[in-house]
């Protein structure tokens, strides 16, 4: 079964462009992962500082491999001071069948 989630965070005032640069660079790397099926980056139409990232992985093993990727830690460390939340808020999703 696929591992699917929504990651949300809000860029601090004045940090929107730097967050966009970071997340787009990170997205490029994640999309190259063998088990990644989707890594789609959105901003909320009513608040362009609010980011929503839709992620899908082939299975739990692919998701765990993603978590161990060497670029994840540096990305999260660079992102943390630029967002309002302490970290990305993750919501794991299950399909309705």
KAQUIJO-V491790 format. One record per residue. N is the residue number from 1. RES is the residue in one letter. SS is DSSP state (2 for helix, 1 for strand, 0 for the rest). BURIAL is I if it has 24 or more other C-alpha atoms within 12 Angstrom, else O. D_LAST is the distance of its C-alpha to the last C-alpha in Angstrom with 2 decimals. Layout:
BEGIN
[[N	RES	SS	BURIAL	D_LAST] [N	RES	SS	BURIAL	D_LAST]]
END
This chain:
BEGIN
[[1	X	0	O	12.28] [2	X	0	O	13.23] [3	X	1	I	15.05] [4	X	1	I	14.54] [5	X	1	I	16.81] [6	X	1	I	18.88] [7	X	1	I	22.61] [8	X	1	I	24.92] [9	X	1	I	28.70] [10	X	1	I	31.61] [11	X	1	I	34.67] [12	X	0	I	37.97] [13	X	0	O	40.44] [14	X	0	O	42.13] [15	X	0	O	39.70] [16	X	2	I	37.18] [17	X	2	O	38.73] [18	X	2	O	39.02] [19	X	2	I	35.40] [20	X	2	I	34.34] [21	X	2	O	36.54] [22	X	2	I	35.22] [23	X	2	I	31.49] [24	X	2	O	31.96] [25	X	2	O	33.99] [26	X	2	I	31.44] [27	X	2	I	28.57] [28	X	2	O	30.65] [29	X	2	O	31.00] [30	X	2	I	27.37] [31	X	2	O	26.24] [32	X	0	O	28.68] [33	X	0	I	27.07] [34	X	0	O	25.96] [35	X	0	I	22.47] [36	X	1	I	21.80] [37	X	1	I	19.21] [38	X	1	I	19.84] [39	X	1	I	22.33] [40	X	1	I	22.60] [41	X	1	I	25.27] [42	X	1	I	25.50] [43	X	1	O	27.92] [44	X	1	O	27.41] [45	X	0	O	29.23] [46	X	0	O	31.10] [47	X	1	O	32.09] [48	X	1	O	32.55] [49	X	1	I	33.28] [50	X	1	I	29.74] [51	X	1	I	27.62] [52	X	1	I	23.85] [53	X	1	I	22.76] [54	X	1	I	19.25] [55	X	1	I	19.09] [56	X	1	I	16.87] [57	X	1	I	18.17] [58	X	0	O	17.58] [59	X	0	O	17.27] [60	X	2	O	19.09] [61	X	2	O	22.36] [62	X	2	I	22.25] [63	X	2	I	21.68] [64	X	2	O	24.60] [65	X	2	O	26.70] [66	X	2	I	26.08] [67	X	2	O	27.33] [68	X	0	O	30.42] [69	X	0	O	31.31] [70	X	2	O	34.94] [71	X	2	O	34.44] [72	X	2	O	31.90] [73	X	2	O	34.57] [74	X	2	O	37.07] [75	X	2	I	34.51] [76	X	2	O	33.51] [77	X	2	O	37.22] [78	X	2	O	38.14] [79	X	2	I	35.35] [80	X	2	I	36.01] [81	X	0	O	39.27] [82	X	0	I	37.93] [83	X	1	I	35.08] [84	X	0	O	35.27] [85	X	0	O	32.83] [86	X	0	O	33.90] [87	X	0	O	31.06] [88	X	0	I	27.80] [89	X	1	O	25.30] [90	X	1	O	22.09] [91	X	1	O	18.68] [92	X	1	O	16.06] [93	X	1	O	12.48] [94	X	0	O	9.13] [95	X	0	O	6.01] [96	X	0	O	3.76] [97	X	0	O	0.00]]
END
